[in-house]
């Protein structure tokens, strides 16, 4: 037996796979990456050596109204390490700067105070000005033009009015934007719902370049870079993290050049060769990425890339926050035919995108390709309404997969962290 540790919520669970059934373990090299520097030292080194940019301290010298875009509660960005260093750099250049931390929720729910404290620490939450972006608050949104896709570019007014716009984030493979980080802080981070819907349209999600690890020719990415440029994103600090959510590298400087350098580093670590199998076990990387079923679709796509047609994907995701979106849930709960759902999405025009359509479209693609069994704390009824099967444990899920396949000797591939790899 091979014992494999899987991130699940804020802890880990284990699965034992018989040697004769194990086809392979697909794991990012980031998890074994070693560095002699501490996390703080890594971030500070990046800030001291920005890519194609002045240092943040220099940029801040004559800027009074400074906005820092920060990822929300759904992203494992180590803001408790990054933010104090950003504030130190800014105030080192301009002690009297008016600083606002703008939480990039995209179209997610607002981040709670408890989540902010968990993210930044009580000291920053108590002392700094923090504003949570609301994609539907029209009074605080400003139109900046038209995206290459034709959609309206509308973003948070605070960012537009800033003398200096900065963003913190992290870089990992992303299932349709290619990679997270960089330009994503603006779109979808602080964009209006209208803008996000236009960028996440069915046509783009179905595009063969809108895939994990791909930037060149990716129409979703093209819109995002345009939005960052128009929004005058001046400086970023993005980190790459390992399976313990620890910083192993950091990239600071120009919003696009620093991000590209970071994606090249991340790609070298994340790329894994597919090990096709009838059963693929995966996760969504644990908390905070596996807070709901909606987010867990990302981990499913890694498994999809190496699962044989009509095979079985087993995903372990705690989903303490339930399904994650009424529109996402209703799309599947109210329609018994996944093919009909997909056909409806593909017939939806670029400017007619509905809420959560992109995630639903990718989820439908996975369901049309594979059977999905979910190991989760979410109710069985909820999981089954979403056209999946529910299992109380990985072991039981494997037994269920064997029954579906009518074969107790099917090969099994395991992806311990489904959001950290690019399956090639």
C-alpha positions in Angstrom: 0.0 0.0 0.0 1.0 3.6 -0.7 -0.2 6.1 1.9 -0.8 9.5 0.4 -1.6 12.7 2.4 -4.4 15.0 1.0 -5.2 18.5 2.1 -8.7 18.8 3.3 -10.1 21.9 4.9 -7.6 23.0 7.6 -6.2 19.5 8.1 -5.1 16.5 6.1 -6.7 13.1 5.4 -5.0 10.0 4.0 -5.6 7.5 1.4 -4.1 4.0 1.0 -3.7 2.8 -2.6 -2.6 -0.7 -3.4 0.8 -0.7 -5.3 -0.6 -2.7 -8.2 -3.4 -0.2 -8.7 -1.4 3.0 -8.4 -0.7 4.5 -11.8 1.1 7.6 -10.5 1.1 10.5 -8.1 1.1 13.9 -9.8 2.6 16.6 -7.5 4.0 20.0 -8.1 7.7 20.4 -7.5 6.9 23.4 -5.4 6.1 21.1 -2.5 9.7 19.9 -2.4 11.3 23.2 -3.3 13.9 24.3 -0.7 15.1 27.8 0.1 17.5 29.0 2.8 15.6 32.3 3.2 12.7 32.9 5.5 9.3 34.0 4.0 9.9 37.6 5.1 13.4 37.6 3.6 12.0 36.2 0.3 9.4 38.9 0.0 11.8 41.7 1.1 14.3 40.6 -1.5 11.7 40.8 -4.2 10.7 44.3 -3.1 14.3 45.4 -3.1 14.9 44.1 -6.6 11.7 44.9 -8.6 11.3 43.8 -12.2 11.2 46.6 -14.7 10.2 49.1 -12.0 11.5 51.5 -9.4 11.2 50.3 -5.9 7.9 50.8 -4.1 9.6 53.2 -1.7 10.7 55.3 -4.6 7.3 55.1 -6.3 5.5 56.2 -3.1 7.6 59.4 -2.5 5.3 61.9 -4.2 2.1 59.9 -4.0 -0.4 60.7 -1.3 -3.5 58.6 -2.1 -2.3 55.0 -2.3 -4.4 51.9 -2.8 -3.3 48.3 -2.2 -5.4 45.7 -3.8 -5.4 42.5 -1.6 -6.9 39.1 -2.4 -10.0 38.0 -0.4 -10.8 35.2 1.9 -10.9 32.6 -0.9 -7.2 32.8 -1.7 -4.3 31.5 0.4 -2.2 34.7 -0.1 0.1 35.1 3.0 -1.0 38.7 3.5 0.1 38.5 7.2 3.7 38.4 5.8 3.3 40.6 2.7 1.2 43.5 3.9 3.4 44.7 6.8 6.3 44.9 4.4 4.3 46.8 1.8 3.1 49.3 4.4 6.7 49.7 5.6 8.0 50.3 2.1 5.3 52.9 1.3 5.7 54.8 4.5 9.5 54.7 4.1 9.0 56.7 0.9 6.1 58.8 2.2 5.3 58.7 5.9 2.1 60.7 5.5 0.6 58.7 2.6 -3.1 58.0 2.8 -3.3 54.2 2.4 -6.4 52.1 1.6 -6.4 48.3 1.5 -9.0 47.3 -1.1 -10.2 43.7 -0.8 -10.6 42.2 -4.2 -13.7 40.1 -3.9 -14.5 39.9 -7.6 -18.0 38.5 -7.5 -17.6 36.6 -4.3 -19.3 37.5 -1.0 -17.8 40.1 1.2 -15.0 39.1 3.5 -15.9 39.1 7.2 -14.0 40.9 9.9 -13.0 37.5 11.4 -11.6 36.5 8.0 -9.7 39.8 7.7 -8.1 39.2 11.1 -7.1 35.7 10.1 -5.6 37.1 6.9 -3.8 40.2 8.1 -3.7 40.0 11.8 -5.6 42.1 14.3 -3.0 44.9 14.3 -3.5 45.8 10.7 -7.3 45.3 10.8 -7.5 47.7 13.8 -5.1 50.3 12.4 -5.4 50.4 8.7 -8.3 51.6 6.4 -9.8 48.5 4.7 -12.5 48.6 2.1 -14.2 45.6 0.7 -15.0 45.7 -3.0 -18.6 45.3 -4.1 -19.1 44.4 -7.7 -22.7 45.6 -7.7 -22.2 49.0 -5.9 -22.6 51.2 -9.0 -22.0 54.4 -7.0 -18.4 53.3 -6.3 -17.7 52.0 -9.8 -16.2 53.8 -12.8 -16.2 53.0 -16.5 -12.7 53.1 -18.1 -13.5 52.0 -21.6 -14.1 48.8 -23.6 -12.3 45.5 -23.2 -10.7 43.8 -26.3 -13.6 41.3 -26.0 -16.1 44.2 -26.4 -17.4 44.2 -22.9 -17.4 47.4 -20.7 -14.4 47.9 -18.4 -15.9 49.1 -15.1 -13.8 49.1 -11.9 -13.7 50.3 -8.3 -13.6 54.1 -8.0 -11.1 54.0 -5.2 -8.5 52.3 -7.5 -9.2 54.7 -10.3 -8.7 57.8 -8.1 -5.5 56.5 -6.5 -2.2 58.2 -7.1 -0.5 54.9 -6.9 -2.2 51.5 -7.3 -0.5 48.4 -6.0 -1.5 44.8 -5.7 -0.5 41.8 -3.7 -1.3 38.2 -4.8 0.0 34.8 -5.5 0.8 32.8 -8.6 -0.5 29.3 -9.3 -2.0 27.5 -12.3 -5.5 28.8 -13.1 -8.1 26.6 -14.9 -9.1 29.2 -17.5 -6.9 32.3 -17.0 -3.7 30.3 -17.3 -2.3 31.5 -14.0 -3.6 33.5 -11.1 -2.0 36.7 -9.9 -0.8 39.9 -11.5 -3.5 41.4 -13.7 -6.3 39.3 -12.0 -6.2 41.7 -9.1 -8.0 44.2 -11.3 -10.1 41.9 -13.4 -12.0 40.2 -11.8 -10.6 41.4 -8.4 -12.0 44.9 -8.3 -14.2 44.9 -11.5 -18.0 45.3 -11.8 -20.1 42.2 -12.2 -20.9 43.5 -15.8 -17.2 43.4 -16.6 -16.6 40.0 -15.1 -19.5 38.5 -16.9 -18.3 39.8 -20.2 -14.7 38.5 -19.6 -16.0 35.1 -18.4 -18.3 34.5 -21.4 -19.1 31.0 -22.8 -17.1 31.7 -26.0 -13.9 32.5 -24.0 -14.3 29.6 -21.5 -14.7 27.2 -24.4 -11.6 28.6 -26.2 -8.9 26.0 -26.5 -6.3 28.5 -25.1 -8.4 29.3 -22.0 -6.8 26.5 -20.1 -4.5 25.8 -17.2 -1.0 27.2 -17.7 -1.7 29.0 -21.0 -1.3 32.7 -21.4 -0.4 33.2 -25.1 -3.5 33.4 -27.2 -5.8 33.2 -24.1 -8.6 35.7 -24.7 -9.5 35.8 -20.9 -5.9 36.8 -20.1 -5.8 39.4 -22.9 -8.8 41.2 -21.4 -7.3 41.0 -17.9 -3.9 42.6 -19.0 -5.9 45.4 -20.8 -7.8 46.0 -17.6 -4.7 46.2 -15.5 -3.1 48.7 -17.9 -6.2 50.9 -18.1 -6.6 50.7 -14.4 -3.0 52.0 -14.0 -1.8 49.1 -11.8 1.7 50.4 -11.1 3.3 47.7 -8.9 2.7 44.1 -7.8 4.1 41.7 -5.3 3.2 38.1 -6.1 4.4 35.0 -4.3 4.6 31.3 -5.1 3.7 29.0 -2.2 4.1 25.3 -1.4 1.7 22.8 -0.1 2.0 24.2 3.4 1.0 27.7 2.0 4.6 28.9 2.7 6.3 31.4 0.5 9.0 29.8 -1.6 9.6 32.7 -4.1 8.3 36.2 -4.8 8.2 38.6 -7.7 7.7 42.3 -7.5 7.6 45.2 -9.9 5.8 46.0 -13.2 2.3 44.5 -13.2 2.9 42.4 -16.3 6.7 41.8 -16.5 7.0 40.7 -12.9 3.9 38.5 -13.3 5.3 36.9 -16.4 8.6 36.1 -14.6 6.6 34.6 -11.8 4.5 32.4 -14.1 7.6 31.0 -15.7 8.9 30.0 -12.3 5.6 28.5 -11.3 5.2 26.7 -14.6 8.5 24.9 -14.2 7.4 23.6 -10.8 3.7 22.9 -11.7 4.1 21.0 -14.9 3.4 17.3 -14.5 3.1 14.6 -17.2 -0.4 13.0 -17.3 -0.8 9.5 -16.0 -4.1 8.4 -17.6 -6.3 6.2 -15.4 -9.9 5.2 -14.9 -9.9 6.6 -11.4 -8.3 9.9 -10.4 -8.2 11.2 -6.9 -7.8 14.9 -6.4 -8.4 17.8 -3.9 -8.8 21.6 -4.1 -5.7 22.2 -2.0 -7.4 22.5 1.3 -8.5 25.7 3.1 -9.2 28.4 1.9 -9.6 27.1 -1.6 -11.9 24.2 -0.7 -14.5 26.3 1.2 -17.2 25.5 -1.3 -18.2 23.2 -4.1 -18.1 26.1 -6.6 -14.3 26.6 -6.0 -13.7 22.8 -6.0 -14.4 22.7 -9.7 -10.8 23.9 -10.1 -9.4 20.8 -8.6 -11.7 18.6 -10.7 -10.2 20.1 -13.9 -6.7 18.8 -13.0 -8.2 15.3 -12.6 -10.1 15.7 -15.9 -6.9 16.2 -17.7 -5.6 12.7 -16.8 -8.9 10.8 -16.3 -9.9 8.4 -19.0 -13.2 9.1 -20.8 -16.2 8.0 -18.7 -13.8 7.3 -15.8 -14.3 8.4 -12.2 -13.0 11.6 -10.5 -12.9 11.5 -6.7 -12.5 14.9 -5.2 -11.9 15.5 -1.5 -13.0 19.0 -0.5 -14.4 20.0 2.8 -16.7 22.7 1.5 -17.6 24.1 4.9 -19.4 27.0 3.1 -21.7 24.8 1.1 -22.2 25.0 -2.6 -20.8 28.5 -2.9 -23.4 30.2 -5.2 -27.2 30.0 -5.7 -26.9 30.5 -9.5 -24.3 27.8 -9.7 -26.4 25.4 -7.6 -29.7 26.1 -9.3 -28.3 25.6 -12.8 -27.7 21.9 -12.0 -30.3 21.3 -9.4 -33.1 22.4 -11.7 -32.0 20.6 -14.9 -31.5 16.8 -15.1 -29.6 16.9 -18.4 -26.0 18.1 -18.2 -25.8 18.2 -22.0 -28.7 20.5 -22.2 -27.0 22.8 -19.7 -23.9 22.9 -21.8 -25.8 23.5 -25.0 -27.6 26.4 -23.3 -24.2 27.9 -22.3 -22.7 27.6 -25.7 -25.7 29.3 -27.2 -25.3 32.3 -24.8 -23.9 35.4 -26.4 -20.8 37.2 -25.1 -22.8 40.0 -23.5 -25.5 37.7 -22.1 -23.4 35.8 -19.6 -25.3 34.9 -16.4 -23.9 34.8 -12.9 -21.5 31.9 -12.2 -21.9 30.6 -15.8 -18.2 30.1 -16.3 -17.8 27.8 -13.4 -21.0 26.0 -14.3 -19.8 25.6 -17.9 -16.5 24.0 -16.8 -18.2 21.9 -14.3 -20.6 20.7 -17.0 -17.6 19.9 -19.2 -16.1 17.7 -16.4 -19.4 15.9 -15.8 -19.8 15.1 -19.5 -16.4 13.6 -19.5 -16.3 11.8 -16.2 -18.3 10.5 -13.2 -17.6 12.6 -10.1 -17.7 11.4 -6.5 -17.2 14.0 -3.8 -15.8 13.4 -0.3 -17.1 16.4 1.6 -18.8 17.7 4.7 -21.5 19.2 2.5 -24.9 17.4 2.7 -25.4 14.3 0.5 -28.5 15.9 -1.0 -26.7 19.0 -2.1 -23.9 17.0 -3.8 -26.4 14.7 -5.6 -28.4 17.7 -6.8 -25.2 18.8 -8.5 -25.1 15.6 -10.5 -22.3 14.0 -8.4 -22.2 11.1 -6.0 -21.4 11.6 -2.3 -19.1 9.5 -0.2 -18.2 9.7 3.5 -14.5 8.7 2.9 -11.9 8.2 0.2 -12.0 4.5 0.8 -15.8 4.3 0.2 -15.4 6.5 -2.8 -12.9 4.0 -4.3 -15.4 1.2 -3.7 -18.1 3.2 -5.4 -15.8 3.9 -8.3 -15.1 0.2 -8.7 -18.8 -0.5 -8.8 -19.4 2.2 -11.5 -16.5 0.9 -13.6 -17.4 -2.8 -12.8 -13.8 -3.4 -12.2 -12.0 -3.7 -8.9 -8.5 -3.5 -10.5 -8.8 -0.2 -12.3 -5.7 2.0 -12.2 -5.7 5.0 -9.9 -3.8 8.3 -10.3 -3.6 10.6 -7.3 -3.2 14.4 -7.5 -2.7 15.5 -3.8 -3.2 19.2 -4.6 -5.3 19.7 -7.7 -4.9 23.4 -7.9 -1.1 23.4 -7.9 -0.4 21.4 -11.0 -0.6 21.8 -14.8 -1.2 18.4 -16.3 0.7 18.1 -19.6 
